[in-house]
Amino acid sequence: MAQPKVLVIDDSPTILKVVQLVLTKAGYDITTAPDGEAGIALAQKEKPQLILLDFVMPKLNGYQVCKALSEDPNLSDVPVVLMSAKGDQVGERFVKVLGIVDYITKPFSPEAITAVVDHTLKKYSDEKEDAKPEAEIELQPEVLADAADAAQRVRHDALEQLRESISRAAAAGILSHPDLMDKDLSTAVLAEAARDAFDNPTLEALLGELRAACPELAETGSPGMTGDLRVVPIADILTLLQTQVQNGVLTVTRGGGKIELYFKNGNIEVATAAGVAEEFLLGRFIVETGLMTQEALDDFIDAESGQGGGLLGTRLVKSGKLTNSEIKEAMALQTSELVYELLRWNFGRFTFRATNDLPALAMEAALEMPVDSILMEGFRRVDEWHLIEREVNDFDQIFLRDDEAVRKMGPSRLTREEQTVLELVNGKNTIKDIVRQSRMGSFEVSKMLYRLLSIKLIRKRVAPVAV
């Protein structure tokens, strides 16, 4: 049974990508166009069953596109759903005008856009029962190999790499020995001899000793896939794991940073991180959600400092300061922020290990966060980051406050968070300093600095020119 065709016309790459992701998963055949002219041409070529149309676009706006569609006898009966931002002042008055049968306001959730498409197609399709076929996506062998075969290949590659590294190191060490400096030996000859000495049983024994000494190096599951983020974007990996209802651990590394996502039935149970900025620590999100004040949290941490380690959330629950549900609220926010951060990583390595034995932290958190819902907001942030980074792109940048402009505007037009950031702009603090002192995230601080720049309450400090 053919999938219903839906054409999405929007000048935002984020909206196009997210809507395509969500509706493809729901079983629709999605075509996208970046502007009105291209949208009309694609509509004439594809004859979709439904068109999702942005209102504010370059070249041709939503009204002009609808007018052109209504004048084409082959397209005049195609229902159009308008997508508009809150500030566009577009709503019910446009419904049933020039083929527009419904509208949805941005930003919208995956569930909302799917519901609108479902409803419209069921209402306007000649074959209502065929409006939404079940989508079955088979696991592609070349994407996620059989676990046993993948494990064998990974082990073989690891042994080869280990053998090569050991042989070269051994050869270099032998050649540097003072008793052999004058011998007629070469690195290549010695490396070959070393390679022969380190056969697979020997290497397996060495690996066994290494794992015994360092239990954290033991495998936690069968390797499902591994690769480079420059080749496979993280969003595609997350979508695949959700679509295939996978259980396991996705580990992503970049430089000294590592983020791990724990999956159960294709949903994210929780995320953890190491080697990332302090803004991703759980304490920030406990304060941000209003569960504790920063002072109360600092006092608790100071009081607990001499009583052994343990996870902050566990200690807070055990002490009666917070409930399990309150900690989960903060952990859900933390997990979302870590995924948003991952979406900005355009390089690094990823490994997914399929396993049903998730650690206690993931099992207890059990956040069950759908990937597509997180990606919707994540893609929006990435788009916003690209805009912000045109002006706020160096975290060592220092800003100056225009006190006269601040006085004329008055504090009432600024949010409490914007006032906090503005107070920290003193001609000395870098953006990194402001992030650390404000206890906010870098995205939020950068967004506020961008706004303060745009309304001319602050300006960049220009470094003196060396002579």
KOLVOMAR-190945 format. One record per residue (C-alpha): x, y negated, z; residue in three letters. Coordinates in Angstrom, 1 decimal. Each point is the difference from the previous one (the first is absolute). Example, Ala and Ser with C-alpha at 12.3 -4.5 7.8 and 13.67 -1.06 7.14 Angstrom:
BEGIN
      xx      yy      zz  residu
    12.3     4.5     7.8     ALA
     1.4    -3.4    -0.7     SER
# end
This chain:
BEGIN
      xx      yy      zz  residu
     0.0     0.0     0.0     MET
     1.5    -3.4    -1.1     ALA
     0.9    -2.4     2.7     GLN
    -1.9    -3.3    -0.1     PRO
     2.2    -2.8    -1.4     LYS
     0.5    -3.1     2.1     VAL
     1.8    -3.1    -1.4     LEU
     1.6    -2.3     2.7     VAL
     0.9    -3.5    -1.2     ILE
     2.0    -2.1     2.5     ASP
     3.2    -2.1    -0.2     ASP
     1.2     1.3     3.4     SER
     2.3     3.1    -0.4     PRO
    -0.8     0.9     3.6     THR
    -3.8     0.2    -0.7     ILE
     0.6     2.0    -3.2     LEU
     2.2     2.5     1.7     LYS
    -2.1     0.4     3.1     VAL
    -3.3     0.3    -1.8     VAL
     1.5     2.5    -2.5     GLN
     1.4     2.0     2.9     LEU
    -3.2     0.1     1.9     VAL
    -2.4     0.7    -2.9     LEU
     2.3     2.5    -1.7     THR
    -0.1     2.0     3.3     LYS
    -3.8    -0.3     0.0     ALA
    -0.1     1.6    -3.4     GLY
    -0.2    -2.8    -2.5     TYR
     1.9    -0.7    -3.2     ASP
     1.5    -3.4     0.6     ILE
     1.4    -2.5    -2.6     THR
     1.4    -3.4     1.1     THR
     0.5    -3.3    -1.7     ALA
     2.0    -3.0     1.4     PRO
    -2.2    -2.8    -1.5     ASP
    -3.3    -0.7    -1.7     GLY
     1.2     0.2    -3.6     GLU
     1.7     3.4     0.6     ALA
    -3.1     1.2     1.9     GLY
    -2.4    -0.8    -2.9     ILE
     2.3     1.8    -2.5     ALA
     0.2     3.1     2.3     LEU
    -3.7     0.0     0.5     ALA
    -0.6     0.0    -3.8     GLN
     2.5     2.8    -0.4     LYS
    -1.0     2.2     3.0     GLU
    -3.7    -0.8     0.5     LYS
     0.0     0.5     3.8     PRO
    -3.1     0.9     2.0     GLN
     0.8    -2.7     2.5     LEU
     2.2    -3.2     0.2     ILE
     1.5    -1.4     3.2     LEU
     0.8    -3.6    -0.8     LEU
     1.9    -2.7     1.9     ASP
    -1.5    -3.5    -0.1     PHE
     3.0    -2.3     0.1     VAL
     2.5     1.0    -2.7     MET
     2.3    -1.7    -2.6     PRO
    -1.0    -0.2    -3.7     LYS
    -3.7     1.0     0.5     LEU
    -1.8    -0.1     3.4     ASN
    -2.6     2.4     1.1     GLY
    -2.9    -2.0    -1.4     TYR
     1.7    -0.2    -3.4     GLN
     0.7     3.7    -0.1     VAL
    -3.6     0.8     0.9     CYS
    -1.3    -2.3    -2.7     LYS
     2.2     1.7    -2.6     ALA
    -1.1     3.5     1.1     LEU
    -3.7    -1.0    -0.1     SER
     0.5    -1.2    -3.6     GLU
     1.5     3.3    -1.1     ASP
    -2.8     2.5    -0.9     PRO
     2.2     3.0     0.9     ASN
     0.8    -1.4     3.5     LEU
    -3.0    -2.1     1.0     SER
    -1.5     3.0     1.9     ASP
     3.1     0.7     2.1     VAL
    -0.6    -1.0     3.6     PRO
     2.5    -2.4     1.5     VAL
     0.9    -0.3     3.7     VAL
     1.7    -3.3     0.9     LEU
     3.0     0.0     2.4     MET
     0.4    -3.4     1.7     SER
     2.1    -1.4     2.8     ALA
    -1.7    -1.7     3.0     LYS
     0.9    -3.4    -1.2     GLY
    -1.3     0.4    -3.5     ASP
    -3.6    -1.0     0.9     GLN
    -1.3     2.8    -2.2     VAL
    -2.8     2.2     1.3     GLY
    -3.6     1.0    -0.5     GLU
    -0.8    -2.9    -2.4     ARG
     2.2     1.8    -2.6     PHE
    -1.6     3.4     0.5     VAL
    -2.1     1.0    -3.1     LYS
     1.5    -2.8    -2.0     VAL
     1.7     1.0    -3.3     LEU
     0.2     3.7     1.0     GLY
     1.2    -0.5     3.6     ILE
    -1.9     2.5     2.1     VAL
     1.8    -0.3     3.3     ASP
     3.0    -1.6     1.7     TYR
     2.6     0.8     2.6     ILE
     2.1    -2.4     2.1     THR
     3.7     0.3     0.3     LYS
     1.7     1.4     2.0     PRO
    -2.1     3.2    -0.1     PHE
     0.6     3.4     1.5     SER
     0.5     3.2    -2.1     PRO
    -3.4     1.2     1.3     GLU
    -1.7    -3.2    -1.0     ALA
     1.3     0.0    -3.6     ILE
    -0.8     3.7    -0.4     THR
    -3.5    -0.5     1.3     ALA
    -0.7    -2.9    -2.4     VAL
     1.2     2.0    -3.0     VAL
    -1.9     3.1     1.1     ASP
    -3.2    -1.9     0.5     HIS
     0.3    -2.0    -3.3     THR
     0.8     3.1    -2.1     LEU
    -2.8     2.0     1.5     LYS
    -2.4    -2.8    -0.6     LYS
     0.9    -0.8    -3.5     TYR
     1.3     3.3    -1.5     SER
    -2.3     2.0    -2.2     ASP
     1.3     3.2     1.7     GLU
    -0.1    -0.9     3.6     LYS
     1.0     3.4     1.2     GLU
     3.3    -0.4    -1.9     ASP
     0.9    -3.3     1.5     ALA
     2.6     1.3     2.3     LYS
     1.6     3.3    -0.8     PRO
     2.2     1.8     2.5     GLU
     3.6    -0.8    -0.5     ALA
     2.4     2.9     0.3     GLU
     3.7    -0.8    -0.2     ILE
     2.2     3.0    -0.2     GLU
     3.4     0.0     1.6     LEU
     2.5    -0.4    -2.8     GLN
     2.9     2.4     0.4     PRO
     2.5    -2.5    -1.2     GLU
    -1.1    -2.5     2.7     VAL
    -0.4     2.2     3.1     LEU
     1.7     3.4    -0.5     ALA
    -0.8     3.2     1.7     ASP
     1.4    -0.3     3.6     ALA
     2.1     3.2    -0.1     ALA
     1.6    -0.8    -3.4     ASP
     0.6    -3.6     1.1     ALA
     1.6     1.1     3.2     ALA
     2.3     2.3    -1.8     GLN
     1.1    -2.7    -2.5     ARG
     0.5    -2.6     2.8     VAL
     2.1     2.5     2.0     ARG
     2.1     0.8    -3.1     HIS
     0.6    -3.7    -0.8     ASP
     0.9    -0.7     3.6     ALA
     2.5     2.8     0.1     LEU
     1.6    -1.1    -3.3     GLU
     0.3    -3.6     1.2     GLN
     1.4     1.2     3.4     LEU
     2.5     2.2    -1.8     ARG
     1.1    -2.8    -2.2     GLU
     0.4    -2.4     2.9     SER
     1.9     2.5     2.1     ILE
     2.4     1.0    -2.8     SER
     0.9    -3.6    -0.9     ARG
     0.5    -0.9     3.7     ALA
     2.1     3.1     0.6     ALA
     2.1    -0.7    -3.1     ALA
     0.6    -3.6     1.0     ALA
     0.9     1.0     3.5     GLY
     2.5     2.6    -1.1     ILE
     1.7    -2.3    -2.5     LEU
     0.4    -2.7     2.7     SER
     1.8     2.5     2.3     HIS
     3.8    -1.1     0.3     PRO
     1.2     3.6    -0.6     ASP
    -1.7     0.2    -3.4     LEU
     0.7    -3.5    -1.3     MET
     2.8     1.2    -2.3     ASP
    -1.8     3.2    -1.2     LYS
    -1.2     0.3    -3.5     ASP
    -3.7     0.1     0.8     LEU
    -3.0    -1.9    -1.3     SER
    -3.3    -0.9     1.5     THR
    -1.8     1.9    -2.8     ALA
     1.9     3.3     0.7     VAL
    -0.6    -0.3     3.8     LEU
    -3.6    -0.9    -0.4     ALA
    -0.7     3.0    -2.2     GLU
     1.7     2.3     2.6     ALA
    -2.1    -1.6     2.8     ALA
    -3.2     0.5    -2.0     ARG
     0.8     3.7    -0.4     ASP
     0.6     0.3     3.7     ALA
    -3.3    -1.6     1.0     PHE
    -2.4     2.6    -1.4     ASP
    -3.7    -0.1     0.8     ASN
     0.1     2.3     3.1     PRO
     2.8    -2.2     1.4     THR
    -2.0    -3.2    -0.6     LEU
    -3.2     1.6     1.4     GLU
     1.9     0.8     3.2     ALA
     1.4    -3.5     0.2     LEU
    -3.5    -1.5    -0.5     LEU
    -1.3     2.3     2.7     GLY
     2.6    -1.2     2.4     GLU
    -0.8    -3.6    -1.0     LEU
    -3.7     0.4     0.6     ARG
     0.6     1.7     3.3     ALA
     2.1    -3.0     1.1     ALA
    -2.5    -2.5    -1.4     CYS
    -3.6     1.4     0.2     PRO
    -1.3    -3.2    -1.6     GLU
     1.5     1.1    -3.3     LEU
    -2.1     3.2    -0.1     ALA
    -2.6     0.1    -2.8     GLU
    -3.5    -0.9     1.1     THR
    -1.8     1.4    -3.0     GLY
     0.2     1.1    -3.6     SER
     1.3    -2.8    -2.3     PRO
    -2.9    -0.9    -2.3     GLY
     1.7    -2.9    -1.9     MET
     2.8    -2.4     0.2     THR
     1.2    -2.9    -2.1     GLY
     0.9    -3.6    -0.6     ASP
    -2.4    -2.9     0.6     LEU
     1.4    -1.7    -3.1     ARG
    -1.4     2.9    -2.1     VAL
    -3.2     0.8     2.0     VAL
    -1.7    -2.9     1.8     PRO
    -1.1     0.7     3.6     ILE
    -3.6    -0.8    -0.9     ALA
    -0.1     2.9    -2.5     ASP
     1.5     2.3     2.6     ILE
    -2.6    -0.9     2.7     LEU
    -2.8     0.3    -2.5     THR
     1.2     3.5    -1.1     LEU
     0.2     1.2     3.6     LEU
    -3.5    -1.3     0.7     GLN
    -1.5     1.5    -3.2     THR
     1.6     3.3     0.7     GLN
    -1.2     0.0     3.6     VAL
     3.5     0.7     1.2     GLN
     1.3     0.8     3.5     ASN
     3.6    -1.0     0.9     GLY
     2.5    -2.7     0.5     VAL
     1.1    -2.7    -2.5     LEU
     3.4    -1.5     0.8     THR
     1.1    -3.1    -1.8     VAL
     3.5    -1.5     0.6     THR
     1.6    -3.2    -1.2     ARG
     3.4    -1.1     1.3     GLY
    -0.1     0.6     3.7     GLY
    -3.8    -0.1     0.2     GLY
    -2.3     3.0     0.1     LYS
    -3.8     0.2     0.1     ILE
    -1.9     3.3     0.4     GLU
    -3.6     0.6    -0.8     LEU
    -1.8     3.0     1.4     TYR
    -2.8     1.4    -2.2     PHE
    -2.9     2.3     0.9     LYS
    -2.6     0.9    -2.6     ASN
     1.3    -2.8    -2.2     GLY
    -0.5    -2.7     2.6     ASN
     2.7    -1.8     2.0     ILE
     0.0     1.0     3.6     GLU
     2.7    -2.4     1.2     VAL
     3.2    -1.7    -1.2     ALA
     3.3    -0.3     1.8     THR
     3.1    -2.0    -0.8     ALA
     3.7    -0.4     0.9     ALA
     2.5    -2.6    -1.0     GLY
    -2.7    -2.5    -1.0     VAL
    -0.7    -3.5     1.3     ALA
    -1.3    -0.5     3.6     GLU
    -3.2    -1.4    -1.4     GLU
    -1.1     3.6    -0.7     PHE
     0.3     1.2     3.6     LEU
    -3.3     1.0     1.7     LEU
     0.2    -2.8     2.5     GLY
    -0.6    -2.7    -2.6     ARG
    -3.3     1.7    -1.0     PHE
    -1.1     0.5     3.6     ILE
     0.3    -3.8     0.5     VAL
    -1.4    -0.8    -3.5     GLU
    -3.2     2.0     0.7     THR
    -0.5    -1.8     3.3     GLY
     0.4     3.1     2.1     LEU
     2.7    -1.6     2.2     MET
     1.7    -3.4     0.1     THR
     3.6    -0.2    -0.9     GLN
     0.9    -0.9     3.6     GLU
    -1.9     3.0     1.4     ALA
     1.7     2.3    -2.5     LEU
     3.5    -1.4     0.8     ASP
    -0.7     0.4     3.7     ASP
    -1.0     3.7    -0.5     PHE
     3.0     0.8    -2.1     ILE
     2.3    -1.6     2.6     ASP
    -1.6     1.9     2.8     ALA
     0.3     3.3    -1.9     GLU
     3.5    -0.6    -1.2     SER
     1.6     2.0     2.9     GLY
    -2.5     2.9    -0.1     GLN
     1.2     2.0    -3.0     GLY
    -0.9    -0.2    -3.6     GLY
    -3.1     1.1    -1.9     GLY
    -2.2    -1.5    -2.7     LEU
    -1.5    -3.4     1.0     LEU
    -3.6     1.0    -0.9     GLY
     0.2     3.2     2.1     THR
     1.4    -2.0     3.0     ARG
    -2.7    -2.6    -0.3     LEU
    -2.7     2.6     0.0     VAL
     1.5     2.0     2.8     LYS
     0.3    -3.1     2.2     SER
    -3.7    -0.9    -0.7     GLY
     0.9    -3.3    -1.7     LYS
    -1.7     1.1    -3.3     LEU
    -2.3     2.8    -1.1     THR
     0.7     2.5    -2.8     ASN
    -2.5    -1.8    -2.3     SER
     1.7    -3.3     0.6     GLU
     3.5     1.4    -0.8     ILE
    -1.5     1.6    -3.1     LYS
    -1.3    -3.4    -1.1     GLU
     3.6    -1.5     0.3     ALA
     1.5     3.1    -1.7     MET
    -2.4    -0.3    -3.0     ALA
     1.1    -3.6    -0.5     LEU
     3.6     1.0     0.3     GLN
    -0.4     2.8    -2.5     THR
    -1.7    -2.3    -2.5     SER
     2.8    -2.5     0.3     GLU
     2.6     2.6    -0.5     LEU
    -1.7     1.2    -3.2     VAL
    -0.2    -3.6    -1.2     TYR
     3.7    -0.3     0.6     GLU
     0.6     3.2    -2.0     LEU
    -1.9    -1.5    -3.0     LEU
     2.7    -2.7    -0.1     ARG
     2.8     2.5    -0.2     TRP
     0.9     0.2    -3.7     ASN
     3.0     2.2     0.7     PHE
     0.8     2.8     2.4     GLY
    -0.4     3.8     0.3     ARG
    -3.1     2.0     0.9     PHE
    -0.5     3.6     1.1     THR
    -3.3     1.8     0.7     PHE
     0.0     3.2     2.1     ARG
    -3.2     2.0     0.0     ALA
    -0.8     1.3     3.5     THR
    -2.9     0.6     2.3     ASN
     2.1    -0.4     3.1     ASP
    -0.1    -3.8     0.5     LEU
     1.6    -1.4     3.2     PRO
    -2.0    -0.7     3.1     ALA
     0.0    -3.8    -0.7     LEU
    -1.8     0.5    -3.4     ALA
    -2.5     2.5     1.4     MET
    -0.8    -2.2     3.0     GLU
    -0.3    -3.1    -2.1     ALA
    -2.3     1.6    -2.6     ALA
    -0.7    -3.4    -1.7     LEU
    -1.3     1.7    -3.2     GLU
     0.6    -3.1    -2.0     MET
    -0.9     0.3    -3.8     PRO
     2.8    -1.0    -2.3     VAL
    -2.1    -1.9    -2.5     ASP
    -1.4    -2.3     2.7     SER
     3.5    -0.9     1.1     ILE
     1.3    -0.4    -3.5     LEU
    -2.8    -2.5    -0.8     MET
     1.2    -2.4     2.6     GLU
     3.6     0.9    -0.7     GLY
    -0.1    -0.9    -3.6     PHE
    -1.7    -3.3     0.8     ARG
     2.8    -0.8     2.4     ARG
     2.7     0.9    -2.6     VAL
    -1.7    -2.4    -2.4     ASP
     0.0    -2.7     2.7     GLU
     3.6     0.7     0.9     TRP
     1.0    -0.6    -3.6     HIS
    -1.7    -3.4     0.1     LEU
     1.5    -0.9     3.4     ILE
     3.5     1.1    -0.9     GLU
     0.2    -2.7    -2.7     ARG
     0.4    -2.4     2.9     GLU
     0.9     2.1     3.1     VAL
     2.5     2.5    -1.3     ASN
     3.0    -0.4     2.3     ASP
    -0.4     1.0     3.7     PHE
     3.0    -2.0     0.9     ASP
    -1.7    -3.2    -1.3     GLN
    -0.6    -2.8     2.5     ILE
    -2.9    -2.4    -0.2     PHE
    -0.6    -3.6     1.2     LEU
    -3.3    -1.2     1.5     ARG
    -1.5    -3.3    -1.2     ASP
    -1.3    -1.2     3.3     ASP
    -1.7    -3.0    -1.5     GLU
    -2.0     2.2    -2.4     ALA
    -0.8     2.3     2.9     VAL
    -1.3    -2.9     2.1     ARG
    -2.2    -1.3    -2.8     LYS
    -1.5     3.4    -0.7     MET
    -0.6     1.0     3.7     GLY
     0.0     3.5     1.4     PRO
    -3.7     0.7    -0.7     SER
     0.6     1.0    -3.6     ARG
     2.6     2.6     0.9     LEU
    -0.6     3.5     1.5     THR
     1.5     0.9     3.3     ARG
     2.5     2.2    -1.8     GLU
     0.9    -2.8    -2.4     GLU
     0.6    -2.4     2.9     GLN
     2.3     2.6     1.6     THR
     2.1     0.3    -3.1     VAL
     0.0    -3.8    -0.5     LEU
     1.3    -0.5     3.5     GLU
     2.9     2.4    -0.7     LEU
     1.0    -2.1    -3.1     VAL
     2.7    -2.2     1.6     ASN
     2.8    -0.3    -2.5     GLY
     2.0     2.7     1.7     LYS
    -2.1     3.2    -0.2     ASN
     0.3     2.2    -3.0     THR
    -3.0     2.0    -1.2     ILE
     1.5     3.0     1.8     LYS
     0.1    -2.0     3.2     ASP
    -3.7    -1.0    -0.5     ILE
    -1.1     3.6    -0.6     VAL
     1.8     1.1     3.1     ARG
    -1.1    -2.8     2.3     GLN
    -3.6     0.0    -1.2     SER
    -0.3     3.8     0.4     ARG
    -1.9     0.0    -3.3     MET
     0.6     2.0    -3.2     GLY
     2.3    -1.4    -2.7     SER
    -2.9     0.0    -2.5     PHE
    -2.3    -2.0     2.3     GLU
     2.8    -2.5     0.8     VAL
     1.0    -0.4    -3.6     SER
    -3.6    -0.5    -1.0     LYS
    -0.4    -2.8     2.6     MET
     3.3    -1.7    -1.0     LEU
    -1.2     0.1    -3.6     TYR
    -3.2    -1.7     0.9     ARG
     1.8    -2.6     2.2     LEU
     2.3    -0.7    -3.0     LEU
    -2.9    -0.4    -2.3     SER
    -1.7    -2.6     2.2     ILE
     3.3    -1.7     0.5     LYS
     0.2     0.3     3.8     LEU
     3.5     1.6    -0.4     ILE
     2.8     0.0    -2.6     ARG
     3.1     2.0    -0.6     LYS
     3.2    -1.1     1.5     ARG
     2.5    -0.5    -2.7     VAL
     3.5     1.2     0.8     ALA
     2.7    -2.7    -0.4     PRO
     2.1     0.3    -3.2     VAL
     3.7     0.8     0.7     ALA
     2.5    -2.5    -1.5     VAL
# end
